[in-house]
Amino acid sequence: MILFAGIVLFLTIAEVTVVFGANIINSKLKIGMVENSFTGAAYRDQGFYDFYKKHRAEIKIGNNVTSDLNLLTTKIPNYSPQYHVSIFEDFPTHLRKIFPSTNVSILSDIDVHEGEIFNVRGNDTSSNAYDILILGHQEYVTQQEYDNFKRFVANGGILVLLDGNVFYAEVKYDENTNSISLIKGHYWEFNGKSAWRSVEERWKNETSEWIGSNFLCCWSLKFKFNNNPFEMKHDEEQHITNPKAKILLDYNATEDKPNPRNPKVATYELDYKKGKVIVLGLYTDHFTKNERFWKFFDSLFFRYALSGKTS
């Protein structure tokens, strides 16, 4: 199906070849998919969320917490439990199928933290080593990783965000112990000796500037989508907070209560310096078997990502 009106096209591979040409499918792009290894560490048993649960009462009244601080440092797992049976696992195979000449690499948060998305690590003027980076639920990142993602886009790269609730909290990475520790975000701040109430979203204003949206907190609230092509239910979405964002598909979200809020939950694109951010706006991990979503994603890739990188 091809839809005109400035919105994303739902295309088959044959239709893509006609509209954009076979050279796009055969493009030798470099795509990096970044596993959320730091977020996986935060969600481990005896980790951050055990601390949050134990000290929910203290945070409400603003007390400093000095017990159970060991829970705010946790080992990085070999694979992220966040991606077990999730759509992220399917993307490398899917991308190699529709773009057989494309190089798809699997990266970790550590790789991005250490600057391996650039051709020369540590050089602020270095060019990008990838054309496109795809992220899933990157809830916890280091300051250096956050800055590197931002520089990647500024350099001319395309950053695709599959999930909501991204860049929500800052962590510190310790390569000697292969662990992370909470620094700030998710309502807490931690200095190694005590923890106290802090901001919800670590880089809220900065993220709005170059990503274009912020986390629509929280999953327990009752939101509905009046435009619901993928039959999704409210989970963890982004809502647009930058008026420069170009909406591609608006899900017409409303809060299910009297005097509802109407957050702008949408799939959109935002230009930032030389590059572009494409945000699905939804929590797409639920769409592993949703063929309509896969066609939608392919349309996004062909129309908005690849067309900007190929002749």
Steps between C-alpha positions, in 0.01 A plus 500: 500500500637844407356795689558855379438807722843532649464196726705182503448249219401138566705328230587152388855433380373499140331838549816640660703396195259683271476816711859539620700273272699181551811703591342575841447132584856424389652795686810414699403684814654445841233450765573459870245350739576594861403246766389658827758327720496775766120490524517121522737537797263741678212252469689203643386334822663663802542818302357848456135403509534311826642823647221712352237267647659482845536874538184627338382652829822692563499660159146625550600698809841602368724309740858407417553125482821335620394134507486243219729719289665187359185455292586816303808331354450190288691280256438525128346174371627313196174586328224738596193332655312801363543354152392143571222423253483861380480659159863611527617139462324477163642814342848382390354209301222720365738775386740256334207348314369822350845661458728209408797725421476691827743444786303455826708501819389430857644750745473540877461804721866455588596531132313830472636622835853437373438680170504202265226657291763742366794433272749647748409458865537805719529742207217755504541562127499132406249377243233241576583133456132418428228652285213396727475400866192319632417504872241315704424565867810706584369617837838518678808651332823668609563870442771412250269262315224763489744758362626253238148426373439874472828557315420210266182679388670840485762346268229395253395159634145366523388381845190275513325454836275194509376541859385766741661572838845572357785698662306507827785462751877541515730221618875469552682215329792326675702294254707340778196340662282486185222673689286812501390727785210741502594867483180698441148451367197277558424730798831420675854634528790296641853604594628166633430589865131585499205533265230768495201627304588653164373557147277265307675528161874570508542714185138610454555838330802393298326183381200704390732724297670233289276193538175697493302319770500381859372198687123487548499386860368262611393158382238474776304803372201442272571625150329386182587537133212618285709433190627149565630327184708245694240417766741612772425562866656772712837402641800737484477763229667827410299821460614779270636806681682672214281693252759442225420127491343391170214261578477197272224308676297641791345241733254756645565409863263612775484432870204286594347719771298822537691808377759282326845606394575463130872426468635494145604135460617451144760356271703796383830625366715787626797656326792576729799681349624278212304191601155372584317319780210268417289411804229233492352648818362164614632203694544276198628193686141372493489492119717193428221328302325812375539493121334837460764655724784334304368647175471836670859482624627399155319800353667727753839359416460532126335841496664687785827326582640345185379760255716755679808280474482368145504659157 
